[in-house]
Amino acid sequence: MQPALCEGIMRPSLRGPGGTIRPSLLILFAAGCSDLTGLNPITDGEDPTPVSVRIDPDEPCSSDTLRVEVQGAVPEAFQWTLDGRPTSIETDHVPAEQTRRYQQWGVLVDVDGLSSPLRDAVTIRSCPASVLSVELEPSMPFVVDPIEAQVHAEDPDGDAIVLTYTFFVDEDEVQQSSDPVLPAGTAVKHQSVEVEVQASSGGQLGEPARSAPVVVQNSPPEAPVASIVPSIPFSVHDLRCEPSVLSADADGDDVAYVASWSVDGDAFTETLTTEWPGDTVPSSATAAGQEWICTLTPSDGDDEGPAAYATATIRSGLFPCDGRNMGDDYRDMVSMGGPDHRYGMRHVASADMSIGRIEVFTGERSGTNAVSMYSHDALDNAPDVELGRGTWPMATENSWQGAELDECVPLEAGEVYWVVWEPINGAQATRAPGGDPVTYRGSHDDGLSWSGPWSNTEKYKLFCCE
C-alpha cells in the first residue's frame, strides 16, 4: 500500500513533450512517513515505461555507501532526504560516513520523459563488527611456543566487539574459544596452524577471517655435557668422548652425537668409533703432557644442536709400583661375604709415590665393583678418609681387575694407608695360597664402623701415575 504524500514543493525540473519546460511535483518524505519503495512511476497518461529506481544496498548498514541505481531511463536530478526531511545531497550517492544506524534515507530521482520523480527509501541497520586483519605470532614457532592470534577488528557503530577464535592444526579444529592463544605443544613439529576469527557486536555476527598458516619448526637438541673417559687419562689409555648428561630435545626426538678431537690445538682425525662416530682416540696416539679437547655435537636428524666440550691432559703412563702377593696364583673356592661389604687391606707405602689405579684378583660374579685408597686412623687401626676412588664392571673370569682412581693419590714412604675394595656378594676372594700376610678389616655400614682386624694373605696391586 502506498503511504500518504506528506509535503509537496514545485520545482521546474522535468521536460514535457516537445522539450518544453513544465513544473513537476517533487514528493518529499516528512518525519513519520514510512517505506516508499515499490511506487510506480507517474507517466501523465502515457503508456507505462519500464523505468525503476532503487537504493543499493537495499539493507544497508552504517558502513555502506548508499548508491542510486536507475533502470530504463537517464536520471536528471537527485534529491535525498533524511528521516523525511530534505538534505543538501543532490548526487547519486550518500557517503557511508554521513549515515548512522536507524536513520531512514530516501531519494527522489527526476528522469527524462517522466512527469513525476521515481523514489525509493531504506533504513540504516546496525553493522556487524569486522575483522580487518589476523595473523599468528610467532611466525616460525617451536613446539615450546604458545601461538597467539594478533587481530585488528572494528565496529562502525562503536559497539563493544567480542572475538571468537577457532584454531586448526593441519586443517583439523582443535580449539574454539575466546582465548587468542593456542597452548604450546598443541601442534608439533612440521604441523601447520591457522586461526579463524569471527567478530560479533550488537547481537550480530561479522564475516570470519582466516590467518595465513604458520608451520611449527623443528627444535634442535640442547647441548649435552661432554666428558672424556677416563677423567684422569694416562698414555696407556684410550680416550673416549661421551655425553655424561644427554641432550634434551623438545620434540622428543632421538639424539645422536658426533665427536671430533684436537690435540695441543691441532685437529686429530685418526679416531675410532666405539658408540658414536669419532668418539675414541687410541692410546697409541697419546703421549704424556698432551692436552686433548673433545667436541661433542648433538643432532636430532633434522638439525644440529650446540656442541659441548671436554678437556683432558695426558699423564705419564701407569705402571705397577707396589702391592702384596702380586702373582697370578690365587686361593680358589673362597668367596667374599656381603652384600654391601667393604674390605680394607692395610698398606704401608714402600716409597714416595702417586697411586692412580688399584687392582684385586677376583671374578665369578658380575656387577659394579669399587676400589678406594684411604688414609689411616691410627687410634682404631682402621681406614679413615677416602682419598681416591674408581669403579669398574666386574668380569666373571678370575683375573686381576680394578679401576683408575678419580685422581692420583700421593703416598709418603713408610706411612700407613688402606686399600678398600667393595666387592659383589659372593665374588672370588682376593687371596693367595701363601705369601705375605696382610692385616684387613671389614665394614657393612659404608665404613662407619669396622670389624677386625684379621690377618691373611691378601692380593692387591697399586699402579703409579708418574
Secondary structure, DSSP 8 states (H G I E B T S, - for coil): ------EEEEEEEEE-GGG-EEEEEEEE--TT----TT-----TTS-----EEEEESSS-BTTS-EEEEEESS-EEEEEEEETTEE-S--SSEE-GGG--TT-EEEEEEEETT-SS-EEEEEE-B----EEEEEEEESSS--TTS-EEEEEEEE-TT----EEEEEEEETTEEEEEES--EE-TTSS-TT-EEEEEEEEEETTEE---EE---EE---------EEEEESSS-BTTS-EEEEEEE----TT----EEEEEEEETTEEE---B-SSSTT-EE-GGG--TT-EEEEEEEEE-SS-B---EEEEEE-B---EEEEEES-SS----S-B---SS-EEEEEEE-SSSEEEEEEEEEE-S--EEEEEEEEEEETTTTEEEEEEEEEEEEE-SS-EEEEEEEEEEEEE-TT-EEEEEEE--TT-B--B-SSS--EEEEEESSTTSS-EEEEEE-B-EEEEE--
